[in-house]
Amino acid sequence: MRLAFNISAVSLESLDFPDLVERICREMEVPADRLVLELTEGATQQFVKLMDTLTRFRIKGIGLAIDDFGTGYSSLLQLRQLPFTELKIDRCFVVDLPRRTIPA
């Protein structure tokens, strides 16, 4: 089982945040590789500045997900440059897929 938590991009401004999360995982006896931290796409403009902190999470085995993708202005090219393990597409893109017809 994996645990996912939404976090604020502001919390990533501290380079010590990954160490704190890792320590809490140890204390709670939760393997770090079972944890996924979710950040909204709207915060991706700041991700480049926060690359050191994001990379520290990945080194510790903690997953990173972009939540609500498609609601902001991120490009797929930009996503390739970031150390995320998951992409969660916003519901508005998939809610009517079973009923949607694709033109030939």
KAGI-V412624 format. One record per residue. N is the residue number from 1. SS is DSSP state (@ for helix, = for strand, . for the rest). PHI is phi in whole degrees, -180 to 180 (* if undefined). PSI is psi in whole degrees, 0 to 359 (999 if undefined). Layout:
BEGIN
N/SS/PHI/PSI
N/SS/PHI/PSI
END
This chain:
BEGIN
1/./*/141
2/./-111/151
3/=/-112/133
4/=/-122/137
5/=/-132/138
6/=/-82/134
7/./-129/160
8/./-89/145
9/@/-61/333
10/@/-62/324
11/@/-66/339
12/@/-79/353
13/@/-68/339
14/./-92/120
15/./-65/342
16/./-84/349
17/@/-58/316
18/@/-60/323
19/@/-66/320
20/@/-63/314
21/@/-63/318
22/@/-62/318
23/@/-64/318
24/@/-64/321
25/@/-59/315
26/@/-62/314
27/@/-63/324
28/./-89/0
29/./57/44
30/./-111/119
31/./-59/133
32/@/-58/329
33/@/-75/358
34/@/-97/359
35/=/-104/137
36/=/-128/127
37/=/-101/128
38/=/-106/134
39/=/-126/142
40/=/-74/152
41/@/-59/328
42/@/-58/337
43/@/-91/359
44/@/-65/338
45/@/-63/332
46/@/-88/346
47/@/-59/324
48/./-61/321
49/./-71/338
50/./-104/16
51/@/-56/321
52/@/-59/313
53/@/-66/317
54/@/-60/317
55/@/-65/323
56/@/-62/322
57/@/-63/316
58/@/-64/321
59/@/-62/325
60/./-80/358
61/./86/7
62/./-86/129
63/=/-75/155
64/=/-130/133
65/=/-126/142
66/=/-94/122
67/=/-98/151
68/=/60/36
69/=/-62/138
70/./107/352
71/./-95/350
72/./-117/212
73/./-119/20
74/./-70/146
75/./-106/158
76/@/-64/327
77/@/-62/317
78/@/-63/322
79/@/-64/326
80/@/-63/335
81/./-88/354
82/./-107/149
83/./-84/45
84/./-88/148
85/./-103/342
86/=/-140/152
87/=/-130/117
88/=/-104/110
89/=/-76/136
90/./-60/144
91/@/-57/327
92/@/-61/339
93/@/-86/339
94/./-119/349
95/./-59/324
96/./-111/19
97/./-55/317
98/./-62/334
99/./-99/348
100/./-77/137
101/./-105/143
102/./-103/125
103/./-65/144
104/./-78/999
END
